[in-house]
Amino acid sequence: MQLILIGYRGTGKTTVARRVAEILKLTCSDADVEVEHRAGKSIKQIFEEDGEQTFRDMEVEVIARLAQQADSVLSLGGGAVMREETREAIAGGVVVWLVARPETIYQRMTTDTKSAEQRPNLTSAGGIHEVSALLALREPVYRACADYTVETDDKSAEQVAQEIVCLVR
């Protein structure tokens, strides 16, 4: 089985993916981490030094490779599914969309210092306005890709992981 977690930044994809992989005894990969490893710098640095297009191109290549791994859980970056190549690459897996309210996402983003330091703003608005605007653009694509949808508001990563395990077993 290949399980793929999608959703906006701050919905818990990375943490939940690790826990689901542990429970199901699968390998776990994070596309953002793999892109950073390949580039030798943070996503924020890639955006600043090379531009979003370069990041997205690397992201597509990394996901195409990772999507071929059997018996794995793969966590994608929040904007990854906006590229047709990524949607095609993950089509053979079981895709779970992690959902949270904009307020929850923003609160998680502002309290996660690693995220704030390593992830760039994607619009000039920033903050809750950016979250709301990008969610409005991305939600139809997330919905179209997802085999399952799991809400993460007011739930621990363990609760979300257990819910996913119940869905896919």
MODELLER restraints for C-alpha pairs under 7 A, 6 or more apart:
rsr = mdl.restraints
at = mdl.atoms
rsr.add(forms.Gaussian(group=physical.xy_distance, feature=features.Distance(at['CA:1:A'], at['CA:70:A']), mean=6.05, stdev=0.5))
rsr.add(forms.Gaussian(group=physical.xy_distance, feature=features.Distance(at['CA:1:A'], at['CA:71:A']), mean=4.76, stdev=0.5))
rsr.add(forms.Gaussian(group=physical.xy_distance, feature=features.Distance(at['CA:1:A'], at['CA:72:A']), mean=6.65, stdev=0.5))
rsr.add(forms.Gaussian(group=physical.xy_distance, feature=features.Distance(at['CA:2:A'], at['CA:70:A']), mean=5.65, stdev=0.5))
rsr.add(forms.Gaussian(group=physical.xy_distance, feature=features.Distance(at['CA:2:A'], at['CA:71:A']), mean=5.33, stdev=0.5))
rsr.add(forms.Gaussian(group=physical.xy_distance, feature=features.Distance(at['CA:2:A'], at['CA:72:A']), mean=4.97, stdev=0.5))
rsr.add(forms.Gaussian(group=physical.xy_distance, feature=features.Distance(at['CA:2:A'], at['CA:73:A']), mean=5.91, stdev=0.5))
rsr.add(forms.Gaussian(group=physical.xy_distance, feature=features.Distance(at['CA:2:A'], at['CA:93:A']), mean=5.01, stdev=0.5))
rsr.add(forms.Gaussian(group=physical.xy_distance, feature=features.Distance(at['CA:2:A'], at['CA:94:A']), mean=6.16, stdev=0.5))
rsr.add(forms.Gaussian(group=physical.xy_distance, feature=features.Distance(at['CA:3:A'], at['CA:72:A']), mean=6.27, stdev=0.5))
rsr.add(forms.Gaussian(group=physical.xy_distance, feature=features.Distance(at['CA:3:A'], at['CA:73:A']), mean=4.69, stdev=0.5))
rsr.add(forms.Gaussian(group=physical.xy_distance, feature=features.Distance(at['CA:3:A'], at['CA:74:A']), mean=6.23, stdev=0.5))
rsr.add(forms.Gaussian(group=physical.xy_distance, feature=features.Distance(at['CA:3:A'], at['CA:93:A']), mean=5.74, stdev=0.5))
rsr.add(forms.Gaussian(group=physical.xy_distance, feature=features.Distance(at['CA:3:A'], at['CA:94:A']), mean=4.83, stdev=0.5))
rsr.add(forms.Gaussian(group=physical.xy_distance, feature=features.Distance(at['CA:3:A'], at['CA:95:A']), mean=6.01, stdev=0.5))
rsr.add(forms.Gaussian(group=physical.xy_distance, feature=features.Distance(at['CA:4:A'], at['CA:73:A']), mean=5.75, stdev=0.5))
rsr.add(forms.Gaussian(group=physical.xy_distance, feature=features.Distance(at['CA:4:A'], at['CA:74:A']), mean=4.73, stdev=0.5))
rsr.add(forms.Gaussian(group=physical.xy_distance, feature=features.Distance(at['CA:4:A'], at['CA:75:A']), mean=5.89, stdev=0.5))
rsr.add(forms.Gaussian(group=physical.xy_distance, feature=features.Distance(at['CA:4:A'], at['CA:93:A']), mean=6.45, stdev=0.5))
rsr.add(forms.Gaussian(group=physical.xy_distance, feature=features.Distance(at['CA:4:A'], at['CA:94:A']), mean=6.00, stdev=0.5))
rsr.add(forms.Gaussian(group=physical.xy_distance, feature=features.Distance(at['CA:4:A'], at['CA:95:A']), mean=4.71, stdev=0.5))
rsr.add(forms.Gaussian(group=physical.xy_distance, feature=features.Distance(at['CA:4:A'], at['CA:96:A']), mean=6.10, stdev=0.5))
rsr.add(forms.Gaussian(group=physical.xy_distance, feature=features.Distance(at['CA:5:A'], at['CA:13:A']), mean=5.96, stdev=0.5))
rsr.add(forms.Gaussian(group=physical.xy_distance, feature=features.Distance(at['CA:5:A'], at['CA:74:A']), mean=6.19, stdev=0.5))
rsr.add(forms.Gaussian(group=physical.xy_distance, feature=features.Distance(at['CA:5:A'], at['CA:75:A']), mean=4.83, stdev=0.5))
rsr.add(forms.Gaussian(group=physical.xy_distance, feature=features.Distance(at['CA:5:A'], at['CA:76:A']), mean=6.20, stdev=0.5))
rsr.add(forms.Gaussian(group=physical.xy_distance, feature=features.Distance(at['CA:5:A'], at['CA:95:A']), mean=5.95, stdev=0.5))
rsr.add(forms.Gaussian(group=physical.xy_distance, feature=features.Distance(at['CA:5:A'], at['CA:96:A']), mean=4.96, stdev=0.5))
rsr.add(forms.Gaussian(group=physical.xy_distance, feature=features.Distance(at['CA:5:A'], at['CA:97:A']), mean=5.93, stdev=0.5))
rsr.add(forms.Gaussian(group=physical.xy_distance, feature=features.Distance(at['CA:5:A'], at['CA:98:A']), mean=6.95, stdev=0.5))
rsr.add(forms.Gaussian(group=physical.xy_distance, feature=features.Distance(at['CA:6:A'], at['CA:13:A']), mean=6.84, stdev=0.5))
rsr.add(forms.Gaussian(group=physical.xy_distance, feature=features.Distance(at['CA:6:A'], at['CA:75:A']), mean=6.51, stdev=0.5))
rsr.add(forms.Gaussian(group=physical.xy_distance, feature=features.Distance(at['CA:6:A'], at['CA:76:A']), mean=5.55, stdev=0.5))
rsr.add(forms.Gaussian(group=physical.xy_distance, feature=features.Distance(at['CA:6:A'], at['CA:78:A']), mean=6.65, stdev=0.5))
rsr.add(forms.Gaussian(group=physical.xy_distance, feature=features.Distance(at['CA:6:A'], at['CA:96:A']), mean=6.17, stdev=0.5))
rsr.add(forms.Gaussian(group=physical.xy_distance, feature=features.Distance(at['CA:6:A'], at['CA:97:A']), mean=4.82, stdev=0.5))
rsr.add(forms.Gaussian(group=physical.xy_distance, feature=features.Distance(at['CA:6:A'], at['CA:98:A']), mean=6.19, stdev=0.5))
rsr.add(forms.Gaussian(group=physical.xy_distance, feature=features.Distance(at['CA:7:A'], at['CA:78:A']), mean=5.36, stdev=0.5))
rsr.add(forms.Gaussian(group=physical.xy_distance, feature=features.Distance(at['CA:7:A'], at['CA:97:A']), mean=5.35, stdev=0.5))
rsr.add(forms.Gaussian(group=physical.xy_distance, feature=features.Distance(at['CA:7:A'], at['CA:98:A']), mean=5.08, stdev=0.5))
rsr.add(forms.Gaussian(group=physical.xy_distance, feature=features.Distance(at['CA:7:A'], at['CA:99:A']), mean=6.28, stdev=0.5))
rsr.add(forms.Gaussian(group=physical.xy_distance, feature=features.Distance(at['CA:7:A'], at['CA:142:A']), mean=6.72, stdev=0.5))
rsr.add(forms.Gaussian(group=physical.xy_distance, feature=features.Distance(at['CA:8:A'], at['CA:78:A']), mean=4.39, stdev=0.5))
rsr.add(forms.Gaussian(group=physical.xy_distance, feature=features.Distance(at['CA:9:A'], at['CA:78:A']), mean=5.16, stdev=0.5))
rsr.add(forms.Gaussian(group=physical.xy_distance, feature=features.Distance(at['CA:10:A'], at['CA:105:A']), mean=5.16, stdev=0.5))
rsr.add(forms.Gaussian(group=physical.xy_distance, feature=features.Distance(at['CA:10:A'], at['CA:108:A']), mean=5.79, stdev=0.5))
rsr.add(forms.Gaussian(group=physical.xy_distance, feature=features.Distance(at['CA:10:A'], at['CA:109:A']), mean=5.82, stdev=0.5))
rsr.add(forms.Gaussian(group=physical.xy_distance, feature=features.Distance(at['CA:11:A'], at['CA:98:A']), mean=5.90, stdev=0.5))
rsr.add(forms.Gaussian(group=physical.xy_distance, feature=features.Distance(at['CA:11:A'], at['CA:99:A']), mean=6.17, stdev=0.5))
rsr.add(forms.Gaussian(group=physical.xy_distance, feature=features.Distance(at['CA:11:A'], at['CA:100:A']), mean=5.97, stdev=0.5))
rsr.add(forms.Gaussian(group=physical.xy_distance, feature=features.Distance(at['CA:11:A'], at['CA:105:A']), mean=6.35, stdev=0.5))
rsr.add(forms.Gaussian(group=physical.xy_distance, feature=features.Distance(at['CA:11:A'], at['CA:152:A']), mean=6.46, stdev=0.5))
rsr.add(forms.Gaussian(group=physical.xy_distance, feature=features.Distance(at['CA:12:A'], at['CA:157:A']), mean=6.77, stdev=0.5))
rsr.add(forms.Gaussian(group=physical.xy_distance, feature=features.Distance(at['CA:13:A'], at['CA:75:A']), mean=5.77, stdev=0.5))
rsr.add(forms.Gaussian(group=physical.xy_distance, feature=features.Distance(at['CA:13:A'], at['CA:98:A']), mean=6.96, stdev=0.5))
rsr.add(forms.Gaussian(group=physical.xy_distance, feature=features.Distance(at['CA:14:A'], at['CA:30:A']), mean=6.59, stdev=0.5))
rsr.add(forms.Gaussian(group=physical.xy_distance, feature=features.Distance(at['CA:14:A'], at['CA:75:A']), mean=5.82, stdev=0.5))
rsr.add(forms.Gaussian(group=physical.xy_distance, feature=features.Distance(at['CA:15:A'], at['CA:157:A']), mean=6.62, stdev=0.5))
rsr.add(forms.Gaussian(group=physical.xy_distance, feature=features.Distance(at['CA:16:A'], at['CA:157:A']), mean=5.45, stdev=0.5))
rsr.add(forms.Gaussian(group=physical.xy_distance, feature=features.Distance(at['CA:16:A'], at['CA:160:A']), mean=6.81, stdev=0.5))
rsr.add(forms.Gaussian(group=physical.xy_distance, feature=features.Distance(at['CA:16:A'], at['CA:161:A']), mean=5.41, stdev=0.5))
rsr.add(forms.Gaussian(group=physical.xy_distance, feature=features.Distance(at['CA:17:A'], at['CA:28:A']), mean=6.72, stdev=0.5))
rsr.add(forms.Gaussian(group=physical.xy_distance, feature=features.Distance(at['CA:17:A'], at['CA:73:A']), mean=6.09, stdev=0.5))
rsr.add(forms.Gaussian(group=physical.xy_distance, feature=features.Distance(at['CA:17:A'], at['CA:74:A']), mean=6.85, stdev=0.5))
rsr.add(forms.Gaussian(group=physical.xy_distance, feature=features.Distance(at['CA:17:A'], at['CA:75:A']), mean=6.17, stdev=0.5))
rsr.add(forms.Gaussian(group=physical.xy_distance, feature=features.Distance(at['CA:18:A'], at['CA:28:A']), mean=6.06, stdev=0.5))
rsr.add(forms.Gaussian(group=physical.xy_distance, feature=features.Distance(at['CA:19:A'], at['CA:161:A']), mean=6.19, stdev=0.5))
rsr.add(forms.Gaussian(group=physical.xy_distance, feature=features.Distance(at['CA:20:A'], at['CA:161:A']), mean=5.29, stdev=0.5))
rsr.add(forms.Gaussian(group=physical.xy_distance, feature=features.Distance(at['CA:20:A'], at['CA:165:A']), mean=6.61, stdev=0.5))
rsr.add(forms.Gaussian(group=physical.xy_distance, feature=features.Distance(at['CA:21:A'], at['CA:27:A']), mean=5.93, stdev=0.5))
rsr.add(forms.Gaussian(group=physical.xy_distance, feature=features.Distance(at['CA:21:A'], at['CA:28:A']), mean=5.77, stdev=0.5))
rsr.add(forms.Gaussian(group=physical.xy_distance, feature=features.Distance(at['CA:21:A'], at['CA:73:A']), mean=5.85, stdev=0.5))
rsr.add(forms.Gaussian(group=physical.xy_distance, feature=features.Distance(at['CA:26:A'], at['CA:71:A']), mean=5.37, stdev=0.5))
rsr.add(forms.Gaussian(group=physical.xy_distance, feature=features.Distance(at['CA:26:A'], at['CA:72:A']), mean=4.90, stdev=0.5))
rsr.add(forms.Gaussian(group=physical.xy_distance, feature=features.Distance(at['CA:26:A'], at['CA:73:A']), mean=6.59, stdev=0.5))
rsr.add(forms.Gaussian(group=physical.xy_distance, feature=features.Distance(at['CA:27:A'], at['CA:71:A']), mean=6.59, stdev=0.5))
rsr.add(forms.Gaussian(group=physical.xy_distance, feature=features.Distance(at['CA:27:A'], at['CA:72:A']), mean=4.59, stdev=0.5))
rsr.add(forms.Gaussian(group=physical.xy_distance, feature=features.Distance(at['CA:27:A'], at['CA:73:A']), mean=6.18, stdev=0.5))
rsr.add(forms.Gaussian(group=physical.xy_distance, feature=features.Distance(at['CA:28:A'], at['CA:72:A']), mean=5.60, stdev=0.5))
rsr.add(forms.Gaussian(group=physical.xy_distance, feature=features.Distance(at['CA:28:A'], at['CA:73:A']), mean=4.75, stdev=0.5))
rsr.add(forms.Gaussian(group=physical.xy_distance, feature=features.Distance(at['CA:28:A'], at['CA:74:A']), mean=5.90, stdev=0.5))
rsr.add(forms.Gaussian(group=physical.xy_distance, feature=features.Distance(at['CA:29:A'], at['CA:73:A']), mean=6.34, stdev=0.5))
rsr.add(forms.Gaussian(group=physical.xy_distance, feature=features.Distance(at['CA:29:A'], at['CA:74:A']), mean=4.91, stdev=0.5))
rsr.add(forms.Gaussian(group=physical.xy_distance, feature=features.Distance(at['CA:29:A'], at['CA:75:A']), mean=6.35, stdev=0.5))
rsr.add(forms.Gaussian(group=physical.xy_distance, feature=features.Distance(at['CA:30:A'], at['CA:74:A']), mean=5.75, stdev=0.5))
rsr.add(forms.Gaussian(group=physical.xy_distance, feature=features.Distance(at['CA:30:A'], at['CA:75:A']), mean=4.72, stdev=0.5))
rsr.add(forms.Gaussian(group=physical.xy_distance, feature=features.Distance(at['CA:30:A'], at['CA:76:A']), mean=6.29, stdev=0.5))
rsr.add(forms.Gaussian(group=physical.xy_distance, feature=features.Distance(at['CA:31:A'], at['CA:59:A']), mean=6.95, stdev=0.5))
rsr.add(forms.Gaussian(group=physical.xy_distance, feature=features.Distance(at['CA:31:A'], at['CA:62:A']), mean=6.62, stdev=0.5))
rsr.add(forms.Gaussian(group=physical.xy_distance, feature=features.Distance(at['CA:31:A'], at['CA:63:A']), mean=6.26, stdev=0.5))
rsr.add(forms.Gaussian(group=physical.xy_distance, feature=features.Distance(at['CA:31:A'], at['CA:75:A']), mean=6.09, stdev=0.5))
rsr.add(forms.Gaussian(group=physical.xy_distance, feature=features.Distance(at['CA:31:A'], at['CA:76:A']), mean=5.21, stdev=0.5))
rsr.add(forms.Gaussian(group=physical.xy_distance, feature=features.Distance(at['CA:31:A'], at['CA:77:A']), mean=6.39, stdev=0.5))
rsr.add(forms.Gaussian(group=physical.xy_distance, feature=features.Distance(at['CA:32:A'], at['CA:76:A']), mean=6.83, stdev=0.5))
rsr.add(forms.Gaussian(group=physical.xy_distance, feature=features.Distance(at['CA:32:A'], at['CA:77:A']), mean=5.78, stdev=0.5))
rsr.add(forms.Gaussian(group=physical.xy_distance, feature=features.Distance(at['CA:34:A'], at['CA:62:A']), mean=6.90, stdev=0.5))
rsr.add(forms.Gaussian(group=physical.xy_distance, feature=features.Distance(at['CA:35:A'], at['CA:58:A']), mean=6.47, stdev=0.5))
rsr.add(forms.Gaussian(group=physical.xy_distance, feature=features.Distance(at['CA:35:A'], at['CA:59:A']), mean=6.09, stdev=0.5))
rsr.add(forms.Gaussian(group=physical.xy_distance, feature=features.Distance(at['CA:35:A'], at['CA:62:A']), mean=6.60, stdev=0.5))
rsr.add(forms.Gaussian(group=physical.xy_distance, feature=features.Distance(at['CA:36:A'], at['CA:42:A']), mean=5.28, stdev=0.5))
rsr.add(forms.Gaussian(group=physical.xy_distance, feature=features.Distance(at['CA:36:A'], at['CA:43:A']), mean=6.15, stdev=0.5))
rsr.add(forms.Gaussian(group=physical.xy_distance, feature=features.Distance(at['CA:42:A'], at['CA:118:A']), mean=5.89, stdev=0.5))
rsr.add(forms.Gaussian(group=physical.xy_distance, feature=features.Distance(at['CA:43:A'], at['CA:118:A']), mean=6.08, stdev=0.5))
rsr.add(forms.Gaussian(group=physical.xy_distance, feature=features.Distance(at['CA:43:A'], at['CA:119:A']), mean=5.97, stdev=0.5))
rsr.add(forms.Gaussian(group=physical.xy_distance, feature=features.Distance(at['CA:44:A'], at['CA:118:A']), mean=5.11, stdev=0.5))
rsr.add(forms.Gaussian(group=physical.xy_distance, feature=features.Distance(at['CA:44:A'], at['CA:119:A']), mean=4.96, stdev=0.5))
rsr.add(forms.Gaussian(group=physical.xy_distance, feature=features.Distance(at['CA:44:A'], at['CA:120:A']), mean=4.96, stdev=0.5))
rsr.add(forms.Gaussian(group=physical.xy_distance, feature=features.Distance(at['CA:46:A'], at['CA:55:A']), mean=6.24, stdev=0.5))
rsr.add(forms.Gaussian(group=physical.xy_distance, feature=features.Distance(at['CA:47:A'], at['CA:55:A']), mean=6.63, stdev=0.5))
rsr.add(forms.Gaussian(group=physical.xy_distance, feature=features.Distance(at['CA:60:A'], at['CA:85:A']), mean=6.58, stdev=0.5))
rsr.add(forms.Gaussian(group=physical.xy_distance, feature=features.Distance(at['CA:60:A'], at['CA:86:A']), mean=5.72, stdev=0.5))
rsr.add(forms.Gaussian(group=physical.xy_distance, feature=features.Distance(at['CA:63:A'], at['CA:86:A']), mean=6.68, stdev=0.5))
rsr.add(forms.Gaussian(group=physical.xy_distance, feature=features.Distance(at['CA:64:A'], at['CA:86:A']), mean=6.88, stdev=0.5))
rsr.add(forms.Gaussian(group=physical.xy_distance, feature=features.Distance(at['CA:64:A'], at['CA:89:A']), mean=5.37, stdev=0.5))
rsr.add(forms.Gaussian(group=physical.xy_distance, feature=features.Distance(at['CA:67:A'], at['CA:89:A']), mean=6.16, stdev=0.5))
rsr.add(forms.Gaussian(group=physical.xy_distance, feature=features.Distance(at['CA:67:A'], at['CA:90:A']), mean=5.90, stdev=0.5))
rsr.add(forms.Gaussian(group=physical.xy_distance, feature=features.Distance(at['CA:80:A'], at['CA:86:A']), mean=6.49, stdev=0.5))
rsr.add(forms.Gaussian(group=physical.xy_distance, feature=features.Distance(at['CA:81:A'], at['CA:87:A']), mean=5.54, stdev=0.5))
rsr.add(forms.Gaussian(group=physical.xy_distance, feature=features.Distance(at['CA:82:A'], at['CA:141:A']), mean=6.86, stdev=0.5))
rsr.add(forms.Gaussian(group=physical.xy_distance, feature=features.Distance(at['CA:94:A'], at['CA:147:A']), mean=6.23, stdev=0.5))
rsr.add(forms.Gaussian(group=physical.xy_distance, feature=features.Distance(at['CA:95:A'], at['CA:145:A']), mean=6.76, stdev=0.5))
rsr.add(forms.Gaussian(group=physical.xy_distance, feature=features.Distance(at['CA:95:A'], at['CA:146:A']), mean=4.96, stdev=0.5))
rsr.add(forms.Gaussian(group=physical.xy_distance, feature=features.Distance(at['CA:95:A'], at['CA:147:A']), mean=5.19, stdev=0.5))
rsr.add(forms.Gaussian(group=physical.xy_distance, feature=features.Distance(at['CA:95:A'], at['CA:148:A']), mean=6.54, stdev=0.5))
rsr.add(forms.Gaussian(group=physical.xy_distance, feature=features.Distance(at['CA:96:A'], at['CA:146:A']), mean=5.46, stdev=0.5))
rsr.add(forms.Gaussian(group=physical.xy_distance, feature=features.Distance(at['CA:96:A'], at['CA:147:A']), mean=5.96, stdev=0.5))
rsr.add(forms.Gaussian(group=physical.xy_distance, feature=features.Distance(at['CA:96:A'], at['CA:148:A']), mean=4.79, stdev=0.5))
rsr.add(forms.Gaussian(group=physical.xy_distance, feature=features.Distance(at['CA:96:A'], at['CA:149:A']), mean=5.65, stdev=0.5))
rsr.add(forms.Gaussian(group=physical.xy_distance, feature=features.Distance(at['CA:97:A'], at['CA:142:A']), mean=6.53, stdev=0.5))
rsr.add(forms.Gaussian(group=physical.xy_distance, feature=features.Distance(at['CA:97:A'], at['CA:146:A']), mean=5.62, stdev=0.5))
rsr.add(forms.Gaussian(group=physical.xy_distance, feature=features.Distance(at['CA:97:A'], at['CA:148:A']), mean=6.23, stdev=0.5))
rsr.add(forms.Gaussian(group=physical.xy_distance, feature=features.Distance(at['CA:97:A'], at['CA:149:A']), mean=4.72, stdev=0.5))
rsr.add(forms.Gaussian(group=physical.xy_distance, feature=features.Distance(at['CA:97:A'], at['CA:150:A']), mean=6.19, stdev=0.5))
rsr.add(forms.Gaussian(group=physical.xy_distance, feature=features.Distance(at['CA:98:A'], at['CA:149:A']), mean=6.08, stdev=0.5))
rsr.add(forms.Gaussian(group=physical.xy_distance, feature=features.Distance(at['CA:98:A'], at['CA:150:A']), mean=5.07, stdev=0.5))
rsr.add(forms.Gaussian(group=physical.xy_distance, feature=features.Distance(at['CA:98:A'], at['CA:151:A']), mean=5.89, stdev=0.5))
rsr.add(forms.Gaussian(group=physical.xy_distance, feature=features.Distance(at['CA:98:A'], at['CA:152:A']), mean=6.41, stdev=0.5))
rsr.add(forms.Gaussian(group=physical.xy_distance, feature=features.Distance(at['CA:99:A'], at['CA:150:A']), mean=6.06, stdev=0.5))
rsr.add(forms.Gaussian(group=physical.xy_distance, feature=features.Distance(at['CA:99:A'], at['CA:151:A']), mean=4.69, stdev=0.5))
rsr.add(forms.Gaussian(group=physical.xy_distance, feature=features.Distance(at['CA:99:A'], at['CA:152:A']), mean=5.80, stdev=0.5))
rsr.add(forms.Gaussian(group=physical.xy_distance, feature=features.Distance(at['CA:100:A'], at['CA:151:A']), mean=5.87, stdev=0.5))
rsr.add(forms.Gaussian(group=physical.xy_distance, feature=features.Distance(at['CA:100:A'], at['CA:152:A']), mean=5.43, stdev=0.5))
rsr.add(forms.Gaussian(group=physical.xy_distance, feature=features.Distance(at['CA:100:A'], at['CA:153:A']), mean=5.24, stdev=0.5))
rsr.add(forms.Gaussian(group=physical.xy_distance, feature=features.Distance(at['CA:101:A'], at['CA:153:A']), mean=6.85, stdev=0.5))
rsr.add(forms.Gaussian(group=physical.xy_distance, feature=features.Distance(at['CA:102:A'], at['CA:128:A']), mean=6.84, stdev=0.5))
rsr.add(forms.Gaussian(group=physical.xy_distance, feature=features.Distance(at['CA:102:A'], at['CA:131:A']), mean=6.04, stdev=0.5))
rsr.add(forms.Gaussian(group=physical.xy_distance, feature=features.Distance(at['CA:102:A'], at['CA:132:A']), mean=5.86, stdev=0.5))
rsr.add(forms.Gaussian(group=physical.xy_distance, feature=features.Distance(at['CA:103:A'], at['CA:128:A']), mean=6.98, stdev=0.5))
rsr.add(forms.Gaussian(group=physical.xy_distance, feature=features.Distance(at['CA:104:A'], at['CA:153:A']), mean=6.61, stdev=0.5))
rsr.add(forms.Gaussian(group=physical.xy_distance, feature=features.Distance(at['CA:106:A'], at['CA:127:A']), mean=6.89, stdev=0.5))
rsr.add(forms.Gaussian(group=physical.xy_distance, feature=features.Distance(at['CA:106:A'], at['CA:128:A']), mean=5.80, stdev=0.5))
rsr.add(forms.Gaussian(group=physical.xy_distance, feature=features.Distance(at['CA:106:A'], at['CA:131:A']), mean=6.93, stdev=0.5))
rsr.add(forms.Gaussian(group=physical.xy_distance, feature=features.Distance(at['CA:109:A'], at['CA:115:A']), mean=6.39, stdev=0.5))
rsr.add(forms.Gaussian(group=physical.xy_distance, feature=features.Distance(at['CA:109:A'], at['CA:116:A']), mean=6.55, stdev=0.5))
rsr.add(forms.Gaussian(group=physical.xy_distance, feature=features.Distance(at['CA:110:A'], at['CA:116:A']), mean=6.72, stdev=0.5))
rsr.add(forms.Gaussian(group=physical.xy_distance, feature=features.Distance(at['CA:123:A'], at['CA:130:A']), mean=6.13, stdev=0.5))
rsr.add(forms.Gaussian(group=physical.xy_distance, feature=features.Distance(at['CA:152:A'], at['CA:160:A']), mean=6.41, stdev=0.5))
